[in-house]
Amino acid sequence: MSFLEALILGIVEGITEFLPISSTAHLVLASTLLGIADDPFAKSFEIIIQLGAILSVVVLYWRKLLDVELLKKTIVAFIPTGILGLTVYKIVKGYLLGNVYVVLGALLVGGLVLIAFERFRPSDEREVDFGEITYKRALLIGLFQSIAMIPGVSRSAATIVGGSAIGVSKRTIVEFSFILAIPTMAAATGLELLKGYKDLLGHFDVLAVGFVVSFVTALLAIKSFLGYIKRHSFAAFGWYRIVLAVAYFLVFLR
């Protein structure tokens, strides 16, 4: 992988990580278009640079991270993903991550779910209030997030739709999904470093480029996304997912 390719993937990751369109899907599709080999390093790279984007949440939300009650609820929400992640790590990395057909299918289905979600979701203009998230709701949100271990599902979409379905307000679940990403991606990166560190040897300079670029890009993307959802629904993201999946299949896989 070249520095230019790492730069491009870092930008893609930073823009898409917090949008309900699946950063993993975009990284897989972008890597395929760039002709990057689907080798162990490329798969590890795609996982680890997501932590760069997640660190932008630490910078933007550090004050809220001092709230002990919120931190405890975040840990509870992380538990399902943590347990399942350890259980199915080899299956996801070995058979699902990098599989274009799995990614396109998840993009398509996820797009339909987002459109249906917006069609039937009642209007909700409540301000952010993390008190809405009880420990029971936190655990349920974590279960929804675990679905995103399937590449292309989108971690943010799974948590936003799931949280809204159990009664959490739109803005609250969006910001909680940001915070929940911190332990989730920190654990994913730690597991990747532990089990796949040999694949990273000799590539730390390229990895650093993707990591830093995704961090800087994500800082801008989060602010833009929060501004967008104050005035718009998630339906546009659903249509985008469907168009991307269909167009990619017709142009590159037929």
C-alpha positions as CSV (number, residue, x, y, z in Angstrom):
1,M,0.0,0.0,0.0
2,S,1.4,3.4,-1.0
3,F,1.2,6.6,1.0
4,L,-1.3,8.1,-1.5
5,E,-3.6,5.1,-1.1
6,A,-3.3,5.4,2.7
7,L,-4.2,9.1,2.4
8,I,-7.2,8.3,0.3
9,L,-8.4,5.6,2.7
10,G,-7.9,7.8,5.7
11,I,-10.1,10.5,4.1
12,V,-12.8,7.9,3.3
13,E,-12.7,6.5,6.8
14,G,-12.9,10.0,8.5
15,I,-15.8,11.1,6.4
16,T,-17.9,7.9,6.7
17,E,-17.2,6.6,10.2
18,F,-20.0,8.5,11.9
19,L,-22.5,8.5,9.0
20,P,-25.0,5.7,8.8
21,I,-23.5,4.5,5.5
22,S,-20.8,2.1,6.8
23,S,-17.1,3.1,6.9
24,T,-16.1,-0.5,6.5
25,A,-18.1,-0.9,3.3
26,H,-16.5,2.3,1.9
27,L,-13.0,1.2,2.8
28,V,-13.6,-2.3,1.2
29,L,-15.0,-0.8,-2.0
30,A,-12.4,1.9,-2.2
31,S,-9.6,-0.6,-1.7
32,T,-11.0,-2.8,-4.4
33,L,-11.2,0.2,-6.8
34,L,-7.6,1.2,-6.0
35,G,-6.5,-2.3,-6.6
36,I,-5.1,-2.8,-3.1
37,A,-4.3,-6.4,-2.4
38,D,-6.8,-8.1,0.0
39,D,-4.1,-9.3,2.3
40,P,-3.8,-9.5,6.1
41,F,-2.2,-6.0,6.4
42,A,-4.9,-4.3,4.3
43,K,-7.6,-5.9,6.6
44,S,-5.7,-4.8,9.7
45,F,-5.2,-1.3,8.2
46,E,-8.9,-0.9,7.7
47,I,-9.7,-1.8,11.3
48,I,-6.9,0.2,13.0
49,I,-7.4,3.5,11.1
50,Q,-11.0,3.6,12.4
51,L,-9.5,4.3,15.9
52,G,-8.0,7.4,14.4
53,A,-11.5,8.6,13.5
54,I,-12.8,7.6,17.0
55,L,-10.1,9.7,18.8
56,S,-11.8,12.7,17.3
57,V,-14.8,11.9,19.6
58,V,-12.4,12.0,22.6
59,V,-11.3,15.5,21.5
60,L,-14.8,16.8,21.0
61,Y,-16.6,15.1,23.9
62,W,-13.9,15.0,26.6
63,R,-16.0,16.9,29.1
64,K,-18.9,14.5,28.7
65,L,-16.5,11.6,29.2
66,L,-15.9,12.9,32.7
67,D,-19.5,11.9,33.6
68,V,-19.1,8.6,35.5
69,E,-22.7,7.6,35.0
70,L,-22.5,8.0,31.3
71,L,-19.2,6.1,31.2
72,K,-20.8,3.2,33.1
73,K,-23.7,3.1,30.7
74,T,-21.2,3.1,27.8
75,I,-19.4,0.1,29.2
76,V,-22.7,-1.8,29.6
77,A,-23.5,-1.0,26.0
78,F,-20.1,-2.2,24.9
79,I,-20.4,-5.6,26.6
80,P,-22.4,-7.4,23.8
81,T,-20.1,-6.3,21.1
82,G,-17.0,-7.1,23.2
83,I,-18.2,-10.7,23.9
84,L,-19.4,-11.4,20.3
85,G,-16.3,-9.8,18.8
86,L,-14.0,-12.2,20.7
87,T,-16.2,-15.1,19.7
88,V,-16.5,-14.4,15.9
89,Y,-13.2,-12.5,15.3
90,K,-11.7,-15.2,13.0
91,I,-15.0,-15.6,11.0
92,V,-15.5,-11.9,10.4
93,K,-11.9,-11.2,9.4
94,G,-11.4,-14.4,7.5
95,Y,-14.7,-14.7,5.5
96,L,-16.7,-11.5,5.7
97,L,-14.2,-8.5,5.8
98,G,-13.2,-7.8,2.2
99,N,-16.1,-9.8,0.7
100,V,-17.6,-7.3,-1.8
101,Y,-20.8,-9.2,-2.1
102,V,-21.4,-9.3,1.6
103,V,-20.7,-5.5,1.8
104,L,-23.1,-4.7,-1.1
105,G,-25.9,-6.8,0.3
106,A,-25.5,-5.2,3.7
107,L,-25.5,-1.7,2.1
108,L,-28.7,-2.5,0.2
109,V,-30.6,-4.0,3.1
110,G,-29.4,-1.3,5.5
111,G,-30.5,1.4,3.0
112,L,-34.0,0.0,2.9
113,V,-34.1,-0.2,6.7
114,L,-33.1,3.5,7.0
115,I,-35.8,4.6,4.6
116,A,-38.5,2.5,6.4
117,F,-37.2,3.8,9.7
118,E,-37.7,7.4,8.6
119,R,-41.1,6.6,7.1
120,F,-42.6,5.4,10.3
121,R,-40.5,7.2,12.9
122,P,-42.5,10.0,14.7
123,S,-41.1,13.5,14.6
124,D,-38.6,14.0,17.5
125,E,-37.0,17.3,18.2
126,R,-35.9,16.7,21.8
127,E,-32.5,18.0,22.9
128,V,-29.6,15.7,23.9
129,D,-30.3,14.1,27.3
130,F,-28.2,11.0,28.2
131,G,-30.5,10.5,31.1
132,E,-32.9,8.8,28.6
133,I,-30.5,5.9,28.3
134,T,-31.1,3.6,31.2
135,Y,-28.8,0.6,31.8
136,K,-31.4,-1.7,30.2
137,R,-31.5,0.5,27.1
138,A,-27.7,0.7,27.0
139,L,-27.5,-3.1,26.9
140,L,-30.1,-3.2,24.1
141,I,-28.3,-0.5,22.2
142,G,-25.1,-2.6,22.5
143,L,-27.0,-5.6,21.1
144,F,-28.0,-3.6,18.1
145,Q,-24.5,-2.3,17.6
146,S,-23.2,-5.9,17.5
147,I,-25.0,-6.4,14.2
148,A,-22.5,-4.1,12.7
149,M,-19.8,-6.8,12.9
150,I,-21.2,-7.8,9.5
151,P,-19.2,-5.5,7.1
152,G,-21.5,-3.0,5.4
153,V,-24.1,-2.8,8.1
154,S,-22.8,0.4,9.7
155,R,-22.2,0.7,13.4
156,S,-23.7,4.1,13.7
157,A,-26.9,3.1,11.7
158,A,-27.4,0.0,13.8
159,T,-27.1,2.0,17.1
160,I,-29.2,4.9,15.8
161,V,-32.0,2.8,14.5
162,G,-31.9,0.4,17.4
163,G,-31.8,3.2,20.0
164,S,-34.6,5.1,18.3
165,A,-36.7,1.9,18.2
166,I,-36.6,1.6,22.0
167,G,-37.5,5.2,22.6
168,V,-34.3,7.2,22.8
169,S,-34.5,10.6,21.1
170,K,-32.8,11.2,17.8
171,R,-30.1,13.6,18.9
172,T,-29.3,11.7,22.1
173,I,-28.8,8.3,20.3
174,V,-26.6,9.9,17.7
175,E,-24.3,11.4,20.2
176,F,-24.3,8.3,22.3
177,S,-23.3,6.3,19.3
178,F,-20.3,8.5,19.0
179,I,-19.3,7.9,22.6
180,L,-20.0,4.1,22.3
181,A,-17.6,4.0,19.4
182,I,-14.6,4.8,21.7
183,P,-14.5,1.5,23.6
184,T,-15.7,-0.5,20.6
185,M,-13.0,0.6,18.2
186,A,-10.3,0.8,21.0
187,A,-11.0,-2.9,21.7
188,A,-11.1,-3.8,18.0
189,T,-7.8,-2.1,17.4
190,G,-6.3,-3.7,20.5
191,L,-7.4,-7.2,19.4
192,E,-6.0,-6.5,15.9
193,L,-2.6,-5.5,17.3
194,L,-2.6,-8.5,19.6
195,K,-3.5,-11.1,17.0
196,G,-2.1,-9.5,13.8
197,Y,0.9,-7.4,14.8
198,K,3.2,-9.5,12.6
199,D,1.2,-8.3,9.5
200,L,2.0,-4.6,10.5
201,L,5.7,-4.9,10.8
202,G,7.4,-2.7,8.2
203,H,4.2,-0.8,7.5
204,F,3.9,1.5,10.4
205,D,4.6,4.6,8.3
206,V,1.7,3.9,6.0
207,L,-0.5,3.0,8.9
208,A,0.4,6.3,10.6
209,V,-0.7,8.3,7.5
210,G,-4.1,6.6,7.4
211,F,-4.5,7.0,11.1
212,V,-3.8,10.7,11.3
213,V,-5.7,11.6,8.2
214,S,-8.8,9.8,9.4
215,F,-8.6,11.6,12.8
216,V,-8.4,15.1,11.2
217,T,-11.1,14.3,8.6
218,A,-13.5,12.9,11.3
219,L,-13.2,16.1,13.3
220,L,-14.8,18.0,10.5
221,A,-17.3,15.2,9.6
222,I,-18.8,15.0,13.1
223,K,-19.6,18.7,13.3
224,S,-21.1,18.6,9.8
225,F,-23.2,15.5,10.6
226,L,-24.6,17.0,13.8
227,G,-25.6,20.1,11.8
228,Y,-27.2,18.1,9.1
229,I,-29.5,16.0,11.4
230,K,-30.9,19.1,13.0
231,R,-32.6,19.9,9.7
232,H,-32.9,16.6,7.8
233,S,-33.8,13.0,8.2
234,F,-31.7,9.9,7.6
235,A,-33.6,8.9,4.5
236,A,-31.0,10.4,2.2
237,F,-28.4,8.1,3.6
238,G,-30.7,5.2,2.9
239,W,-31.1,6.1,-0.7
240,Y,-27.3,6.7,-1.0
241,R,-26.6,3.2,0.3
242,I,-29.0,1.7,-2.2
243,V,-27.7,3.7,-5.2
244,L,-24.1,2.9,-4.2
245,A,-24.7,-0.8,-3.9
246,V,-26.6,-1.1,-7.2
247,A,-24.3,1.1,-9.1
248,Y,-21.2,-0.7,-7.9
249,F,-22.6,-4.0,-8.8
250,L,-23.7,-3.0,-12.3
251,V,-20.5,-1.2,-13.1
252,F,-17.8,-3.4,-11.5
253,L,-19.3,-6.8,-10.9
254,R,-21.5,-7.7,-13.8
